Amino acid sequence: MKKITILGAGGWGTALALVLLRSRAPHQACLWARRPEMAEALRNSRVNTDYLPGFELPRELEITSDLRAALDGAAIVLSVVPSEHVRAIYTHALPCLRPEMALVSATKGLGAPVPVRISQLICEVTAARFPARVAVLSGPSFAREVARGDPTAVVVASEDAALAAQIQEEFGGPTFRLYTNTDVAGVELGGAVKNVIAIAAGVCAGMGLGHNSMAALVTRGLAEMTRLAVALGGRRETLGGLAGLGDLVLTCTGALSRNRSVGVALGEGRKLAEIQSGMRMVAEGVRTTAATLELARRHGLEMPITEQMHAVLYQGRAPREAIRELMERRQKTE
């Protein structure tokens, strides 16, 4: 029985722990929480009250804040931590990692201060000891619906097709379906940049704009995501699949989307600092907006929605002014 360790006890990490315990393959699952007090609370209550209330954590799920103990004997390490913490956590974990481990990232963001994909960041850290076996997991998947057992389809991508197939086999279950892909860049960039577009979608909703505006935003947002992914080595068809269009539609329209919720509040006239101060969970799109714009500038790409969201988030531009700027751009062919 393989041991799978989940790094990160937020809502998504907790939901994936439940997925693993329901999968067709039997597992020993371990959930690692960064804060000792949180690990203790989870062990005692068997409910993640802070991030995923309403779902009982089975007794067979090991819960710890001891990183060495969590990684000891693990065959697969699934990291589900905010992008800003990935480098520090993998650096701390490095002495406990082994070359034969499969390292799977389910973080939908970009690394900092240099904007890199999360799988690239993991490989940078582990290169000090060994070349990592890395895969990424992405696609349209709200944690609460996954935990509830709603049928969900996602993508696992790796340049090593055999590794992707292994993760597909290990994680698959009656309500969790995985498709494999070798386009790691396309899958990761789709999962990250869709959060930027979701903030814009929330702005439209917060301003009371209708379906015309939303349809235009999603369509042109997909064009931006695709443009960037292709420039960075991804495949256009990947962005038309689950990790691109599928995740984009979900995050732009679903009430459970944290990034959309940030945009709604912005569209209603609230300031970013005030919005973030009231949030328990991370909205990756806020940080990803700056990283995406930096990547676009490095590659000479036009990403007007991202540019306007950056102005709203970081420069205080009024949402209505941002929309006016988008609508008054020079007209083009599609």
N, C-alpha and C positions, 0 to 999 in steps of 0.2 A: 504494500500500500504506500503510494507516494505521499510525501509531506509537501504541502503547498503553503507557503507563508504569504500573507497579505500585509504589506506595509502601508498603514494608513487606516485608521478606524473611523473615518467620516462616513457619510451616508453611502457613497459609492463603494468604498471598501467593505462596509458591512453587508451591503447587498450582494457583492460578489462572493463574500464568504458563504452566504446562504446558497448562492448558485452552486458553489463547489460541493456543498454538502448534499445537494439534490442531484448532482450530475450522475451520469450513467456509470462512470468509473469511481470506485471507492477511494476516498482520500483521508489523510490526516491533515486537517486544516488548522492553521494558527493565524490569529489576527493580532498584529502588533499595533499598539497605541503609543504615540510619542510621549504622552503625559502619564506618569505612574498613577495619578489619582483617577484618571479616566479608565485605565485598564482595571483598576480595582472596582470601580463602579460598575463596569460592564460584567465583570466576573460575578459580582454580588447580585445584581438585578437581572442579568441576562437580557437586558433591553438597552438599546442605544438611544436613550431618552433625548440626548442633545441633537443628534443628527438623523436618526431614522426611528422615531418612536412607533410603537405599535407592533413590532415584530420580535418574537422571542428568539433568542440566540440559543441553539441547541447545546446541551451540556458537552457534547463531544468536540465543540469548537474551543480550542485552546486560546486563551487571551492573555497577553503579556505586554509589558513595557520594556522587557529585557531583550535588546536587539540581538545579542549573541545567542541567547536561548531560542529566540524566534527563528533564527537562520540555521541553527544547528540541525543538520540532517535534511534540510529542505532540498527538494529536487527542482522546484519551481518557485521563483520569487516574483510575486505580482505586486508592483508598486502603484499605489493609488493615493499619491500625496500631491499637494499643490505644487505647481511648477517652481515656485520660488524656493521650495525646500528640497528639491530633488538632489541637487549637487551635494548639499551638506549631509543628507541622509545616506547617500551612496558612499560618500567619502568616509563617513563614520562606520559604515557597514563593510567597507572594503576588506579588512582583515578576516572577516567571516565568510566572504564569498569564495566560491570555488569555480574553476573553469568549466566544469560539467553542468553547472546550474543553468537553467533557462531563466532569463530575466525578462519579464513581461511588463511593459508600461501601459497603464490605463489612464495616464494623466493627459488631459486635453488642454495643452498650453504650449508655450515656448520658453526655452531657457533664457537666463539673464546672467550677467549684463550684456553679453553678446547673444543676439537672438539665434538660437539653434534649436533644432528639434530635440525632444526629450530623449529619444533613443540615441542620438548623437552625443548628447551630454553624458548619458550612462556609459557609453563606449569610451568617452574621454576619461572618465574617472577610473574605469576598470583597466584601461590600457596600462596603467602603472604596474599591474600584476599579470594580466592575461587578456586576450581578445574575447570579448563577451559574446555569448549566444543570446541575441536580443530579438524580441517580438513586440508588437504593439497591438493593443485592443481598443477598438473605437467603433462608433456607430450610434444610432438613435436609441438611447437607453436612459430613461429616468430611473434613478435608484429605487424610488418607492414602488414603481410599477414592476421592476425586476424582482424586488423582494416579495411582492404580492403574488408573483408567479404569472404575470401577464406574458403571453407569448412575445418574445423579443428576438430580433436578429441583429447580429453585429459582425464585425470583420476582425480577423486576426491576421496581421501582416508581418512577414519576415522575409529577408533576402534568402534565408535558408528555408526552402519550401518544406523540408522534412520537419523542421521545428514548428512551423505554422500548423502543419497537419497534426503534430503531437498535441499542441495546445487545443486545437479543435476537438480532438478526441477526448482530452482530459476534462475540458470545461463544458462540453455539450450535454444537454439534458432535455427533459420533456418540454420545457418552456423557454429554453435558451439555446438558440441556434447560431452557429458560427460559420462564416464563409472565409476561406483562406485567400490571401493575396500576397504577391511578392513586392507590391508597390508601397514600400514603407513611407516614403516621402509623401505620396499622395494621400495616404490614409491619415498620417499624423497632421499634415497641414489642413486637411479638411476638418478634422476634429478640433483644431485650434482656432482657425480663422472663422469658422461658423459662429463662434461666440461673439466675435466683433459684430457680425451682421445681426445677431440676435439682440444685441444692445440697441442697434438702430431700429429693429422691428419693435422693440419695446417703446422706444421714443415715439414712433408713429402711433402706437396704441395709446400711450399716455396723452398724446395730443388730440386723440379722438378721431384720427384719420381712418378711412375705411379700407375695404378690400382691394380697391384699385391700387392704393399706395402700397399695401402689403405685398401684392403680387409682383409689382414692379421691383420692390426692394429685394425680395427673395430671388427673383430671376437675375437681377443685376449683381446681387451679392454673390450668387453662384459663379457668375462670370469673373468676378474679382478673385474668388477662391481658386478657380481653375487657372487663371492667368499666373498667379503666384506659384501654385503647385507645379505647373509645367515648367516654369522658369527654373525651379529648384530640383528638377529631375523627375517629377511625378508624371503620371499618365492621365490624360484628359478623361478617359472612361472611368477612372477611379472616382473622380469628383461627381460623376453622374450616378454613383451607387450609394450604398448604405452609409459609408463614412463621409460622403460629401452631401449630396442632395438630401438623403434620408435624414441625417443628423441636423442639417440646416432647417428643414421644414419643421422637425420636432422642436428645436430650440427656439425658432422664431414664433411659433404659434402656441406652444404648450404653457399652461399656467404654472407648471412646476419648474420652469427654466429660471435659474437665478440670474443669468445674464439678461434675459428679457425683462425680468422684474426690475433690474437696475435701470434699464432703458425706460420702462414705464414711469418710474419715479422721476427720472430726468425730464421726460416729456410733460410731466405734471408740474414742473418748475422747481423741484428740489435740487439741492447741490450734492455733488458726489461725496464729499466728506461726510455729510449728514446721512446719506444713504448707507455708506459703508460702515458707519459707526453703529448702525442698527442691525447689521447682518452677522449671523453666527458663522455661516459658511462662505467660502471663497467664490467670487464670480470671476473666473479666469479671464473673461473677455476684457476686463479693465486693463490688466497688465499686457495681455496679448495684443491690444490695439497698438500700443507703442512699439512693441517688437515687430508686429506685422508691417507697420509703416516704415520702420527702419529697413526691413528686408526689401520692401518694394522700392525704396529709394536706392538701395545698393544695386538693384537689378534694373533700374530705369523703368519701372512699371507704373502705370496709372491705376490707382485704387481709390477712386473718389469717395466711396462710402466710408472706407477706413479713414481716409484723411479728414473727413468731416466729423466722424466719431471721435477722432483724436482731438480735434479742436473743441468739441463739446466737453469731453472728459478732462482735458488738461489745460485748455486755454480759456475756458469760460464762455465759449460761443453759445448763444441761445439756440436751442433746437430748431426753432422756426427759421432762424437765419441759415442754419446748416442745410435745411431742406431747400430753401430758396437758392443757395449756392449750387446744390445738385441739379435743380431744375433749370437753372440758367446757364449751365455749361454748354459749350459749343455742341450743336447737334451733329450726330454721326450716323453711320450705318451700323446695323446690329452685328 
